Amino acid sequence: MKRNYIKLTKKERTELERFTTTGVHSVRLVNRAKIILALDTSENRIPDQMENIASQIGVSRQAVYNTKNNFLSLSNVSLFLQRKKRETPPVPPKVDGELEARIIALACSEVPKGYARWTLRLLADKCVELHYNDSISHMTISRLLKKTNLSLI
């Protein structure tokens, strides 16, 4: 079985040590740096077992294993100490300011014939019927009306 050992240069080791002790960084990134320091075999260091590293840092053994493999696959320490960039953009909100104003105006308008008052589901159905949006949930309407302190009762 082939084993991959981590051998850090002095510069890499000092960069990781400085990262773990100074500045404000996310706990996840600091833990990743600590794992690599614990697995370092340079200068005749003997790495601790994965179970011991995991218990000392407070992560799972699988996290130690994944961190080691991730470090070995990257070309330098700087890339390793950065968060992974998001591949897909965040989903834009369905309700923007214009739609919010239309919904509020609709909730304040005259109730359709055959109904005593606006209900959340009725407002949602009417928004779709008027082509304000492709689809909108009654719960989205509820959150919007709560945010604006508008009550249907």
C-alpha positions as CSV (number, residue, x, y, z in Angstrom):
1,M,0.0,0.0,0.0
2,K,1.4,3.3,-1.1
3,R,1.5,6.0,1.6
4,N,1.6,9.7,0.9
5,Y,3.6,11.7,3.4
6,I,3.4,15.4,3.9
7,K,6.8,17.1,3.9
8,L,6.6,20.8,4.5
9,T,9.4,23.3,3.7
10,K,10.4,25.6,6.5
11,K,8.6,28.4,4.8
12,E,5.4,26.4,4.5
13,R,5.6,25.3,8.1
14,T,6.1,28.9,9.4
15,E,3.2,30.1,7.2
16,L,0.9,27.4,8.6
17,E,2.0,28.1,12.2
18,R,1.5,31.8,11.8
19,F,-1.9,31.1,10.3
20,T,-3.0,29.1,13.3
21,T,-1.8,31.6,15.9
22,T,-2.3,35.1,14.5
23,G,-5.1,36.9,12.7
24,V,-8.8,36.2,12.5
25,H,-9.7,33.1,10.5
26,S,-12.5,30.6,10.3
27,V,-12.2,27.7,12.7
28,R,-12.5,25.3,9.8
29,L,-9.4,26.7,8.1
30,V,-7.4,26.9,11.3
31,N,-8.2,23.2,12.0
32,R,-7.1,22.3,8.5
33,A,-3.8,24.0,9.1
34,K,-3.4,22.3,12.5
35,I,-4.1,18.9,10.8
36,I,-1.4,19.4,8.2
37,L,1.1,20.5,10.9
38,A,0.4,17.4,12.8
39,L,0.9,15.2,9.7
40,D,4.2,16.9,8.7
41,T,7.1,14.5,8.4
42,S,9.8,17.0,7.5
43,E,13.0,17.2,9.7
44,N,12.5,13.6,10.9
45,R,9.2,14.4,12.6
46,I,6.9,11.4,13.3
47,P,3.3,12.2,12.5
48,D,0.7,11.2,15.1
49,Q,-2.0,8.7,14.2
50,M,-5.1,10.0,12.5
51,E,-7.4,9.0,15.4
52,N,-5.2,11.0,17.9
53,I,-5.1,14.1,15.6
54,A,-8.9,13.9,15.1
55,S,-9.5,13.8,18.9
56,Q,-7.0,16.5,19.7
57,I,-8.5,18.9,17.1
58,G,-12.1,17.9,17.6
59,V,-12.9,16.6,14.1
60,S,-13.6,13.2,12.7
61,R,-11.0,10.8,11.4
62,Q,-12.5,11.1,7.9
63,A,-12.0,14.9,8.1
64,V,-8.3,14.4,8.8
65,Y,-8.0,12.0,5.9
66,N,-9.9,14.3,3.5
67,T,-7.8,17.3,4.6
68,K,-4.6,15.4,4.0
69,N,-5.7,14.3,0.5
70,N,-6.9,17.8,-0.3
71,F,-3.5,19.3,0.8
72,L,-1.6,16.7,-1.3
73,S,-3.7,17.6,-4.4
74,L,-3.1,21.3,-4.2
75,S,0.0,23.0,-5.4
76,N,0.7,25.4,-2.5
77,V,-0.2,26.3,1.0
78,S,-1.8,29.6,0.1
79,L,-4.5,27.8,-2.0
80,F,-5.0,25.3,0.8
81,L,-5.7,28.1,3.3
82,Q,-8.4,29.7,1.2
83,R,-12.1,28.9,1.1
84,K,-13.3,27.1,-2.0
85,K,-15.0,29.4,-4.4
86,R,-18.7,28.8,-5.0
87,E,-19.3,27.0,-8.3
88,T,-22.9,28.0,-8.8
89,P,-24.2,31.6,-8.1
90,P,-26.7,32.0,-5.3
91,V,-30.3,31.8,-6.2
92,P,-31.8,35.3,-6.5
93,P,-34.8,36.0,-4.3
94,K,-38.2,35.6,-5.8
95,V,-39.6,38.7,-4.2
96,D,-38.0,42.0,-5.0
97,G,-39.1,45.5,-4.0
98,E,-41.4,45.9,-7.0
99,L,-43.2,42.6,-6.4
100,E,-43.4,43.4,-2.7
101,A,-45.2,46.7,-3.4
102,R,-47.6,45.0,-5.8
103,I,-48.5,42.3,-3.2
104,I,-49.0,44.9,-0.5
105,A,-51.2,46.9,-2.8
106,L,-53.2,43.8,-3.7
107,A,-53.7,42.9,-0.1
108,C,-55.0,46.4,0.6
109,S,-57.3,46.4,-2.4
110,E,-60.9,45.3,-2.7
111,V,-61.6,41.7,-2.0
112,P,-62.8,39.6,-5.0
113,K,-66.5,38.9,-5.2
114,G,-67.5,35.8,-3.3
115,Y,-64.9,36.2,-0.6
116,A,-65.1,37.9,2.8
117,R,-61.4,38.8,3.0
118,W,-58.0,38.1,1.5
119,T,-56.4,34.9,2.5
120,L,-52.7,34.1,2.0
121,R,-53.5,31.4,-0.6
122,L,-55.9,33.7,-2.4
123,L,-53.2,36.4,-2.6
124,A,-50.7,33.9,-3.9
125,D,-53.1,32.6,-6.5
126,K,-54.0,36.2,-7.6
127,C,-50.3,37.1,-7.9
128,V,-49.8,34.2,-10.3
129,E,-53.0,35.0,-12.2
130,L,-51.9,38.6,-12.7
131,H,-48.5,37.4,-13.9
132,Y,-46.6,39.1,-11.1
133,N,-44.5,35.9,-10.8
134,D,-44.4,32.4,-12.2
135,S,-45.2,30.9,-8.9
136,I,-45.3,32.1,-5.3
137,S,-46.0,30.4,-2.1
138,H,-48.6,31.5,0.4
139,M,-45.8,31.2,3.0
140,T,-43.7,33.8,1.1
141,I,-46.8,36.1,1.2
142,S,-47.1,35.5,4.9
143,R,-43.4,36.3,5.6
144,L,-43.7,39.4,3.4
145,L,-46.8,40.7,5.2
146,K,-45.3,40.0,8.6
147,K,-42.2,41.9,7.7
148,T,-44.3,44.9,6.7
149,N,-46.6,44.5,9.8
150,L,-49.6,44.2,7.5
151,S,-52.3,41.9,8.8
152,L,-55.1,40.2,6.8
153,I,-57.4,40.0,9.8
